[in-house]
Amino acid sequence: MKLPKNFNLKVVIFSLIALGFIALTFLVNPYFIIGAVVFMLLNQRELKGKKKS
């Protein structure tokens, strides 16, 4: 399997962690949504930083 040239592993990992936090929000405690928001903001920062360079 060949990965695309612009594949960003960091963004994929952050997205999977955020999905885990969203699942925990529904299953355990609503306060886990804070973790999902943090990882969403980290993803946005990472993606915007890649476009500048």
C-alpha positions as CSV (number, residue, x, y, z in Angstrom):
1,M,0.0,0.0,0.0
2,K,1.5,3.3,-1.1
3,L,0.7,6.4,0.9
4,P,0.0,9.8,-0.8
5,K,2.7,12.3,-1.0
6,N,1.0,14.8,1.3
7,F,0.1,12.2,4.0
8,N,0.4,13.7,7.5
9,L,0.6,11.0,10.2
10,K,0.4,13.5,13.1
11,V,-3.0,14.7,11.8
12,V,-4.3,11.1,11.5
13,I,-3.2,10.2,15.0
14,F,-4.8,13.4,16.5
15,S,-8.0,12.7,14.6
16,L,-8.2,9.1,16.0
17,I,-7.6,10.3,19.5
18,A,-10.3,13.0,19.1
19,L,-12.7,10.3,17.9
20,G,-11.9,8.3,21.0
21,F,-12.7,11.3,23.2
22,I,-16.0,11.7,21.4
23,A,-16.9,8.1,22.1
24,L,-15.9,8.5,25.7
25,T,-18.2,11.6,25.8
26,F,-21.2,9.5,24.9
27,L,-20.3,6.4,26.9
28,V,-18.7,7.8,30.1
29,N,-18.9,11.5,30.9
30,P,-19.8,14.6,28.9
31,Y,-16.6,16.4,30.0
32,F,-14.5,14.3,27.7
33,I,-15.7,16.6,24.9
34,I,-13.0,19.1,26.1
35,G,-10.3,16.6,25.0
36,A,-11.9,16.3,21.6
37,V,-12.0,20.1,21.2
38,V,-8.3,20.4,22.2
39,F,-7.3,17.8,19.6
40,M,-9.5,19.5,17.0
41,L,-7.6,22.8,17.6
42,L,-4.2,21.0,17.4
43,N,-5.3,19.5,14.1
44,Q,-6.2,22.9,12.7
45,R,-2.9,24.4,13.8
46,E,-1.0,21.5,12.2
47,L,-2.9,21.8,8.9
48,K,-2.6,25.6,8.7
49,G,1.1,25.4,9.5
50,K,1.6,22.9,6.6
51,K,0.0,25.3,4.1
52,K,2.3,28.2,4.9
53,S,5.5,26.3,4.1
